[in-house]
Amino acid sequence: ISWDQPAVALHNWIRGHDKVPGAWTTINGQVVTFYGSSLLDASVPAGQELAIKGASRPGLVTKNGLVVFGNDGKMVLVRIMQFGDGKMIPASKYFSADETTALELTEEEKKMAEEIR
């Protein structure tokens, strides 16, 4: 993706490349492909900043997806991201994609687990 373009051009590029071959960029040294974009005509939403190589302004990971900015300051919302290993995630889950949760057992389950052992 060439980031030095207005938002409508970014949206058209991403949308025009949906599925094959995909519009890609580099985030944290990793190639990431974007799918499912739409123009966003609202105030800048709250989100966690994400540095994107070549972009003049960081993207924002929001509850609805990844917001990226054109050189005109207007916004594009990206809904799906795919990583080089083929893994696809909702863009809104970018920062939680690698998190794992530990299984917590109740006291009754702990007793049962001990009996099984």
DSSP file (Angstrom, degrees, kcal/mol; ACC not computed):
  #  RESIDUE AA STRUCTURE BP1 BP2  ACC     N-H-->O    O-->H-N    N-H-->O    O-->H-N    TCO  KAPPA ALPHA  PHI   PSI    X-CA   Y-CA   Z-CA
    1    1 A I              0   0    0      0, 0.0     2,-0.8     0, 0.0     9,-0.1   0.000 360.0 360.0 360.0 128.2    0.0    0.0    0.0
    2    2 A S        -     0   0    0      1,-0.1    52,-0.1    23,-0.1    53,-0.0  -0.831 360.0-163.8 -87.8 112.4    1.3    3.4   -0.9
    3    3 A W        +     0   0    0     -2,-0.8     2,-1.9     1,-0.2    68,-0.2   0.620  68.3  88.0 -78.4 -13.4    0.3    5.5    2.1
    4    4 A D  S    S+     0   0    0     66,-0.1    -1,-0.2    51,-0.1    66,-0.1  -0.380  74.2  93.7 -85.8  61.7    0.8    8.9    0.5
    5    5 A Q  S    S-     0   0    0     -2,-1.9    66,-3.1    -3,-0.0    67,-0.3  -0.953  82.5 -91.0-144.0 159.2   -2.8    9.0   -0.9
    6    6 A P    >>  -     0   0    0      0, 0.0     4,-1.9     0, 0.0     3,-0.6  -0.330  45.7-104.0 -68.8 160.6   -6.2   10.3    0.1
    7    7 A A  H 3> S+     0   0    0      1,-0.3     4,-2.8     2,-0.2     5,-0.2   0.854 119.4  56.6 -55.3 -41.3   -8.4    8.0    2.1
    8    8 A V  H 3> S+     0   0    0      1,-0.2     4,-2.4     2,-0.2    -1,-0.3   0.876 107.6  48.8 -63.3 -36.1  -10.7    7.2   -0.8
    9    9 A A  H <> S+     0   0    0     -3,-0.6     4,-2.2     2,-0.2    -1,-0.2   0.895 111.4  49.6 -69.2 -39.8   -7.7    6.0   -2.9
   10   10 A L  H  X S+     0   0    0     -4,-1.9     4,-2.6     2,-0.2     5,-0.2   0.940 112.3  48.3 -61.7 -46.7   -6.5    3.8    0.0
   11   11 A H  H  X S+     0   0    0     -4,-2.8     4,-3.1     1,-0.2     5,-0.3   0.929 111.8  48.8 -59.1 -47.6  -10.1    2.4    0.4
   12   12 A N  H  X S+     0   0    0     -4,-2.4     4,-2.4    -5,-0.2    -1,-0.2   0.875 111.7  50.2 -63.0 -36.9  -10.3    1.7   -3.3
   13   13 A W  H  X S+     0   0    0     -4,-2.2     4,-0.9     2,-0.2    -2,-0.2   0.943 115.3  41.8 -66.2 -47.6   -6.9    0.0   -3.4
   14   14 A I  H >< S+     0   0    0     -4,-2.6     3,-0.8     1,-0.2     9,-0.2   0.952 119.0  44.6 -64.9 -49.7   -7.8   -2.3   -0.4
   15   15 A R  H >< S+     0   0    0     -4,-3.1     3,-1.3     1,-0.2    -2,-0.2   0.890 110.7  55.0 -62.3 -40.4  -11.3   -3.0   -1.6
   16   16 A G  H 3< S+     0   0    0     -4,-2.4    -1,-0.2    -5,-0.3    -2,-0.2   0.697 111.8  44.2 -67.7 -19.5  -10.0   -3.6   -5.2
   17   17 A H  T <<>S+     0   0    0     -4,-0.9     5,-1.4    -3,-0.8    -1,-0.3   0.259  79.2 146.6-108.7  10.5   -7.5   -6.2   -4.0
   18   18 A D  T < 5S-     0   0    0     -3,-1.3     2,-2.0    -4,-0.2    17,-0.1  -0.244  77.7 -10.3 -52.2 131.3   -9.9   -8.1   -1.6
   19   19 A K  T   5S+     0   0    0      2,-0.1    -1,-0.2     4,-0.1    -2,-0.1  -0.388 122.7  73.9  73.6 -55.6   -9.0  -11.7   -1.6
   20   20 A V  T   5S-     0   0    0     -2,-2.0     3,-0.0     1,-0.2    -2,-0.0  -0.967 123.8 -20.5-135.0 120.5   -6.6  -11.8   -4.5
   21   21 A P  T   5S-     0   0    0      0, 0.0    -1,-0.2     0, 0.0    -2,-0.1  -0.984  92.6-144.5 -90.4  -4.7   -3.9  -10.7   -4.1
   22   22 A G      < -     0   0    0     -5,-1.4     2,-0.6    -8,-0.1    -4,-0.2   0.124  23.4 -92.6  91.7 147.1   -4.8   -8.5   -1.1
   23   23 A A  E     -A   34   0A   0     11,-1.1    11,-3.3    -9,-0.2     2,-0.3  -0.874  52.9-169.8 -97.6 118.8   -3.4   -5.1   -0.3
   24   24 A W  E     +A   33   0A   0     -2,-0.6     2,-0.3     9,-0.3     9,-0.2  -0.742  18.2 168.9-117.8 160.2   -0.5   -5.5    2.1
   25   25 A T  E     -A   32   0A   0      7,-2.5     7,-2.9    -2,-0.3     2,-0.5  -0.842  36.8 -96.4-147.8-178.5    1.7   -3.4    4.3
   26   26 A T  E     +A   31   0A   0     27,-0.4    27,-2.4    -2,-0.3     2,-0.4  -0.949  33.6 175.4-116.0 127.4    4.4   -3.9    6.9
   27   27 A I  E >  S-A   30   0A   0      3,-2.8     3,-2.0    -2,-0.5    25,-0.1  -0.995  75.7 -13.7-129.2 124.5    3.6   -3.8   10.7
   28   28 A N  T 3  S-     0   0    0     -2,-0.4    -1,-0.1    23,-0.4     3,-0.1   0.868 128.4 -55.5  51.5  40.6    6.3   -4.6   13.2
   29   29 A G  T 3  S+     0   0    0      1,-0.2     2,-0.4    -3,-0.0    -1,-0.3   0.517 117.2 111.5  75.6   4.8    8.5   -6.0   10.5
   30   30 A Q  E <  S-A   27   0A   0     -3,-2.0    -3,-2.8    53,-0.0     2,-0.4  -0.913  72.0-118.4-115.9 138.4    5.8   -8.4    9.4
   31   31 A V  E     -A   26   0A   0     -2,-0.4    53,-0.8    -5,-0.2     2,-0.4  -0.602  35.5-174.9 -73.7 127.3    3.8   -8.4    6.1
   32   32 A V  E     -AB  25  83A   0     -7,-2.9    -7,-2.5    -2,-0.4     2,-0.4  -0.992  13.1-148.7-128.4 131.4    0.1   -7.9    6.9
   33   33 A T  E     -AB  24  82A   0     49,-3.0    49,-2.4    -2,-0.4     2,-0.4  -0.832  11.8-144.6-102.1 137.2   -2.6   -8.0    4.3
   34   34 A F  E     +AB  23  81A   0    -11,-3.3   -11,-1.1    -2,-0.4     2,-0.3  -0.805  19.8 175.3-102.9 141.2   -5.8   -5.9    4.7
   35   35 A Y  E     + B   0  80A   0     45,-2.3    45,-2.3    -2,-0.4    44,-0.8  -0.976  51.7  30.3-137.9 152.8   -9.3   -7.0    3.6
   36   36 A G  E     +     0   0A   0     -2,-0.3    43,-1.8   -22,-0.2     2,-0.3   0.994  68.6 177.5  70.0  67.2  -12.8   -5.5    4.0
   37   37 A S  E     + B   0  78A   0     41,-0.2     2,-0.3   -26,-0.2    41,-0.2  -0.679  10.6 177.0-102.1 157.3  -12.3   -1.7    4.0
   38   38 A S  E     - B   0  77A   0     39,-1.6    39,-3.3    -2,-0.3     2,-0.2  -0.980  36.4-101.8-149.7 152.5  -14.9    1.0    4.2
   39   39 A L  E     - B   0  76A   0     -2,-0.3     2,-0.6    37,-0.2    37,-0.2  -0.529  32.8-146.1 -73.4 143.2  -14.6    4.8    4.3
   40   40 A L  E     - B   0  75A   0     35,-2.3    35,-0.8    -2,-0.2     2,-0.8  -0.944  16.7-177.7-117.9 112.4  -15.2    6.2    7.8
   41   41 A D        +     0   0    0     -2,-0.6     2,-0.3    33,-0.1    -2,-0.0  -0.724  50.0  83.3-112.2  80.0  -17.0    9.5    8.0
   42   42 A A  S    S-     0   0    0     -2,-0.8    33,-0.1     3,-0.0     2,-0.1  -0.874  87.0 -61.3-157.1-176.2  -17.1   10.3   11.7
   43   43 A S  S    S-     0   0    0     -2,-0.3    -2,-0.0     1,-0.1     0, 0.0  -0.444  73.0 -79.6 -75.3 159.4  -14.9   11.7   14.5
   44   44 A V        -     0   0    0     -2,-0.1    -1,-0.1     1,-0.1     3,-0.1  -0.414  55.4-133.4 -61.9 121.7  -11.7    9.9   15.2
   45   45 A P        -     0   0    0      0, 0.0     2,-0.2     0, 0.0    -1,-0.1  -0.302  20.9 -97.5 -76.6 162.2  -12.6    6.9   17.3
   46   46 A A        +     0   0    0     -2,-0.0    17,-0.4    14,-0.0     2,-0.3  -0.550  63.6 130.9 -74.5 142.1  -10.8    5.8   20.5
   47   47 A G        -     0   0    0     -2,-0.2     2,-0.5    15,-0.1    15,-0.2  -0.984  58.0 -79.8-176.1 175.6   -8.3    3.1   20.0
   48   48 A Q  E     -C   61   0A   0     13,-2.2    13,-3.0    -2,-0.3    47,-0.1  -0.814  51.1-114.3 -95.9 129.0   -4.8    1.8   20.5
   49   49 A E  E     -C   60   0A   0     -2,-0.5     2,-0.4    11,-0.2    11,-0.2  -0.314  28.6-168.5 -66.7 142.8   -2.1    3.2   18.2
   50   50 A L  E     -C   59   0A   0      9,-2.4     9,-2.7     2,-0.0     2,-0.3  -0.969  18.4-133.8-134.9 116.3   -0.4    0.9   15.7
   51   51 A A        -     0   0    0     -2,-0.4     2,-0.5     7,-0.2   -23,-0.4  -0.528  21.4-166.4 -71.6 130.5    2.7    2.0   13.8
   52   52 A I    >   -     0   0    0     -2,-0.3     3,-1.9     3,-0.1   -25,-0.2  -0.984  27.6-110.9-121.8 124.8    2.4    1.1   10.1
   53   53 A K  T 3  S+     0   0    0    -27,-2.4   -27,-0.4    -2,-0.5   -50,-0.1  -0.298 100.8   8.8 -58.1 127.9    5.6    1.3    8.0
   54   54 A G  T 3  S+     0   0    0      1,-0.3    -1,-0.3   -29,-0.1     2,-0.2   0.180  96.2 123.0  89.3 -16.8    5.4    4.2    5.5
   55   55 A A    <   -     0   0    0     -3,-1.9    -1,-0.3     1,-0.1    -3,-0.1  -0.576  59.0-143.4 -79.1 140.2    2.2    5.7    7.0
   56   56 A S  S    S+     0   0    0     -2,-0.2    -1,-0.1    13,-0.2    14,-0.1   0.659  88.3  32.4 -76.2 -14.2    2.5    9.3    8.1
   57   57 A R  S    S-     0   0    0     12,-0.2    12,-0.3    -5,-0.1    -1,-0.1  -0.998  92.6-106.0-142.4 139.9    0.2    8.7   11.0
   58   58 A P        -     0   0    0      0, 0.0    -7,-0.2     0, 0.0     2,-0.1  -0.289  35.6-118.3 -64.7 152.3   -0.2    5.5   13.2
   59   59 A G  E     -C   50   0A   0     -9,-2.7    -9,-2.4     9,-0.1     2,-0.5  -0.318  22.4-127.8 -77.7 171.7   -3.4    3.5   12.7
   60   60 A L  E     -CD  49  67A   0      7,-2.3     7,-3.1   -11,-0.2     2,-0.8  -0.985   5.4-146.2-126.9 121.8   -5.9    2.9   15.5
   61   61 A V  E     +CD  48  66A   0    -13,-3.0   -13,-2.2    -2,-0.5     5,-0.2  -0.792  34.8 172.2 -85.5 115.0   -7.1   -0.5   16.6
   62   62 A T  E >   - D   0  65A   0      3,-3.4     3,-0.6    -2,-0.8   -15,-0.1  -0.570  50.8 -93.4-116.3 177.9  -10.6    0.1   17.6
   63   63 A K  T 3  S+     0   0    0    -17,-0.4    29,-0.1     1,-0.2     3,-0.1   0.697 126.6  45.5 -66.8 -17.3  -13.6   -2.1   18.7
   64   64 A N  T 3  S-     0   0    0      1,-0.3     2,-0.3    27,-0.1    -1,-0.2   0.565 125.0 -79.6-101.5 -11.5  -14.7   -2.0   15.0
   65   65 A G  E <   -D   62   0A   0     -3,-0.6    -3,-3.4    26,-0.2     2,-0.6  -0.973  69.0 -31.5 146.6-161.3  -11.4   -2.7   13.3
   66   66 A L  E     -DE  61  78A   0     12,-2.7    12,-3.2    -2,-0.3     2,-0.6  -0.853  49.4-153.2 -99.0 122.6   -8.2   -0.9   12.3
   67   67 A V  E     -DE  60  77A   0     -7,-3.1    -7,-2.3    -2,-0.6     2,-0.3  -0.853  15.8-176.4 -95.6 123.8   -8.6    2.8   11.3
   68   68 A V  E     - E   0  76A   0      8,-2.8     8,-2.5    -2,-0.6     2,-0.4  -0.854  16.4-131.6-117.4 157.3   -6.0    4.1    8.9
   69   69 A F  E     - E   0  75A   0    -12,-0.3   -13,-0.2    -2,-0.3     6,-0.2  -0.890   6.1-142.3-117.0 136.4   -5.6    7.6    7.7
   70   70 A G    >   -     0   0    0      4,-2.7     3,-2.0    -2,-0.4   -66,-0.1  -0.350  39.9 -99.3 -80.1 171.3   -5.1    9.0    4.2
   71   71 A N  T 3  S+     0   0    0    -66,-3.1    -1,-0.1     1,-0.3   -67,-0.1   0.578 124.7  62.6 -70.4  -6.6   -2.8   12.0    3.5
   72   72 A D  T 3  S-     0   0    0    -67,-0.3    -1,-0.3     2,-0.1     3,-0.1   0.361 117.8-112.3 -94.2   3.3   -6.0   14.1    3.6
   73   73 A G  S <  S+     0   0    0     -3,-2.0    -2,-0.1     1,-0.3     2,-0.1   0.355  76.6 129.8  83.4  -6.4   -6.6   13.2    7.2
   74   74 A K        -     0   0    0      1,-0.1    -4,-2.7    -5,-0.1    -1,-0.3  -0.394  52.9-118.8 -80.9 163.2   -9.7   11.2    6.3
   75   75 A M  E     -BE  40  69A   0    -35,-0.8   -35,-2.3    -6,-0.2     2,-0.4  -0.740  19.0-165.6-114.4 150.9  -10.2    7.6    7.6
   76   76 A V  E     -BE  39  68A   0     -8,-2.5    -8,-2.8    -2,-0.3     2,-0.5  -0.995  17.5-143.2-126.8 134.8  -10.6    4.1    6.3
   77   77 A L  E     -BE  38  67A   0    -39,-3.3   -39,-1.6    -2,-0.4     2,-0.5  -0.889  11.7-162.9-102.1 124.1  -11.8    1.2    8.5
   78   78 A V  E     -BE  37  66A   0    -12,-3.2   -12,-2.7    -2,-0.5   -41,-0.2  -0.909   7.2-175.4-106.3 130.1  -10.1   -2.2    7.8
   79   79 A R  E     +     0   0A   0    -43,-1.8    12,-2.9   -44,-0.8    13,-0.4   0.795  62.6  40.8 -97.3 -31.3  -12.0   -5.2    9.2
   80   80 A I  E     -BF  35  90A   0    -45,-2.3   -45,-2.3    10,-0.3     2,-0.4  -0.953  57.2-170.1-126.8 139.6   -9.7   -8.2    8.5
   81   81 A M  E     -BF  34  89A   0      8,-2.6     8,-2.7    -2,-0.4     2,-0.4  -0.977   4.5-163.2-125.1 140.9   -6.0   -8.7    8.7
   82   82 A Q  E     -BF  33  88A   0    -49,-2.4   -49,-3.0    -2,-0.4     6,-0.2  -0.989  10.6-146.9-125.1 134.0   -4.0  -11.6    7.4
   83   83 A F  E >   -B   32   0A   0      4,-2.7     3,-2.5    -2,-0.4   -51,-0.2  -0.465  33.4 -98.2 -94.5 167.4   -0.4  -12.4    8.5
   84   84 A G  T 3  S+     0   0    0    -53,-0.8   -52,-0.1     1,-0.3    -1,-0.1   0.744 121.6  60.0 -57.2 -26.7    2.4  -14.0    6.5
   85   85 A D  T 3  S-     0   0    0      2,-0.1    -1,-0.3     1,-0.0     3,-0.1   0.422 121.4-105.5 -83.3   3.1    1.7  -17.4    8.0
   86   86 A G  S <  S+     0   0    0     -3,-2.5     2,-0.2     1,-0.3    -2,-0.1   0.288  73.2 142.6  94.2 -10.7   -1.9  -17.3    6.6
   87   87 A K        -     0   0    0     -5,-0.1    -4,-2.7     1,-0.0     2,-0.4  -0.482  33.7-160.1 -69.0 128.7   -3.6  -16.6   10.0
   88   88 A M  E     +F   82   0A   0     -2,-0.2    -6,-0.2    -6,-0.2    -8,-0.0  -0.902  14.3 171.6-110.7 139.8   -6.6  -14.2    9.6
   89   89 A I  E     -F   81   0A   0     -8,-2.7    -8,-2.6    -2,-0.4     2,-0.2  -0.966  43.1 -94.1-138.7 156.6   -8.0  -12.2   12.4
   90   90 A P  E >   -F   80   0A   0      0, 0.0     3,-2.2     0, 0.0   -10,-0.3  -0.563  39.0-127.6 -63.5 135.9  -10.6   -9.4   12.9
   91   91 A A  G >  S+     0   0    0    -12,-2.9     3,-1.6     1,-0.3     4,-0.2   0.805 107.5  66.5 -59.1 -28.9   -8.5   -6.2   12.9
   92   92 A S  G 3  S+     0   0    0    -13,-0.4    -1,-0.3     1,-0.3     3,-0.2   0.697  98.7  53.6 -65.2 -18.0  -10.2   -5.2   16.1
   93   93 A K  G X> S+     0   0    0     -3,-2.2     4,-0.9     1,-0.2     3,-0.8   0.209  72.3 115.7-100.9  13.9   -8.4   -8.2   17.8
   94   94 A Y  G X4 S+     0   0    0     -3,-1.6     3,-0.7     1,-0.3     4,-0.3   0.898  80.4  40.6 -52.3 -48.8   -4.8   -7.2   16.7
   95   95 A F  G 34 S+     0   0    0     -3,-0.2    -1,-0.3     1,-0.2     3,-0.2   0.674 119.8  45.0 -79.1 -15.2   -3.5   -6.6   20.2
   96   96 A S  G X4 S+     0   0    0     -3,-0.8     3,-0.9     1,-0.1    -1,-0.2   0.382  83.9  98.2-104.9   3.7   -5.3   -9.6   21.7
   97   97 A A  T << S+     0   0    0     -4,-0.9    -1,-0.1    -3,-0.7    -2,-0.1   0.823  89.6  38.7 -62.8 -33.5   -4.4  -12.1   18.9
   98   98 A D  T 3  S+     0   0    0     -4,-0.3    -1,-0.3    -3,-0.2     2,-0.2   0.424  90.8 111.8 -99.3   1.7   -1.5  -13.6   20.8
   99   99 A E    <   -     0   0    0     -3,-0.9     2,-0.4    -4,-0.0    -3,-0.0  -0.505  47.4-165.2 -76.2 142.0   -3.0  -13.6   24.3
  100  100 A T        -     0   0    0     -2,-0.2     2,-0.4     0, 0.0    -2,-0.1  -0.948  10.8-138.4-122.9 149.8   -3.8  -16.8   25.9
  101  101 A T        -     0   0    0     -2,-0.4     2,-0.3     0, 0.0    -2,-0.0  -0.870  16.0-127.8-109.3 141.7   -6.0  -17.3   28.9
  102  102 A A        -     0   0    0     -2,-0.4     2,-0.5     1,-0.1     0, 0.0  -0.623  25.1-114.9 -85.6 144.1   -5.2  -19.7   31.7
  103  103 A L        -     0   0    0     -2,-0.3     2,-0.5     1,-0.0    -1,-0.1  -0.669  29.6-159.1 -78.8 126.1   -7.8  -22.3   32.8
  104  104 A E        -     0   0    0     -2,-0.5     2,-0.3     0, 0.0    -1,-0.0  -0.940   5.4-152.0-111.9 124.9   -8.9  -21.6   36.3
  105  105 A L        -     0   0    0     -2,-0.5     2,-0.1     1,-0.1    -2,-0.0  -0.676  12.5-125.0 -95.6 147.1  -10.5  -24.4   38.2
  106  106 A T     >  -     0   0    0     -2,-0.3     4,-2.4     1,-0.1     5,-0.2  -0.328  37.2-100.0 -75.7 169.7  -13.0  -24.1   41.0
  107  107 A E  H  > S+     0   0    0      1,-0.2     4,-2.1     2,-0.2     5,-0.2   0.897 126.0  51.1 -59.5 -40.3  -12.3  -25.8   44.3
  108  108 A E  H  > S+     0   0    0      1,-0.2     4,-2.1     2,-0.2    -1,-0.2   0.909 110.6  48.0 -64.3 -41.7  -14.5  -28.7   43.4
  109  109 A E  H  > S+     0   0    0      1,-0.2     4,-2.6     2,-0.2    -2,-0.2   0.865 109.0  54.2 -67.5 -35.5  -12.8  -29.1   40.0
  110  110 A K  H  X S+     0   0    0     -4,-2.4     4,-2.1     2,-0.2    -1,-0.2   0.907 108.8  48.5 -63.2 -41.3   -9.4  -29.0   41.8
  111  111 A K  H  X S+     0   0    0     -4,-2.1     4,-2.2     2,-0.2    -2,-0.2   0.916 112.2  49.2 -63.9 -42.9  -10.5  -31.8   44.1
  112  112 A M  H  X S+     0   0    0     -4,-2.1     4,-2.2     1,-0.2    -2,-0.2   0.907 110.1  50.6 -63.4 -42.2  -11.7  -33.8   41.1
  113  113 A A  H  X S+     0   0    0     -4,-2.6     4,-2.0     1,-0.2    -1,-0.2   0.884 110.1  50.4 -62.7 -39.0   -8.4  -33.3   39.2
  114  114 A E  H  < S+     0   0    0     -4,-2.1    -1,-0.2     2,-0.2    -2,-0.2   0.890 109.7  50.6 -66.5 -39.7   -6.5  -34.4   42.3
  115  115 A E  H  < S+     0   0    0     -4,-2.2    -2,-0.2     1,-0.2    -1,-0.2   0.895 109.5  50.9 -64.8 -39.8   -8.6  -37.6   42.5
  116  116 A I  H  <        0   0    0     -4,-2.2    -1,-0.2     1,-0.3    -2,-0.2   0.886 360.0 360.0 -65.5 -39.1   -8.0  -38.3   38.9
  117  117 A R     <        0   0    0     -4,-2.0    -1,-0.3    -5,-0.2    -2,-0.2   0.510 360.0 360.0 -62.4 360.0   -4.3  -37.9   39.3
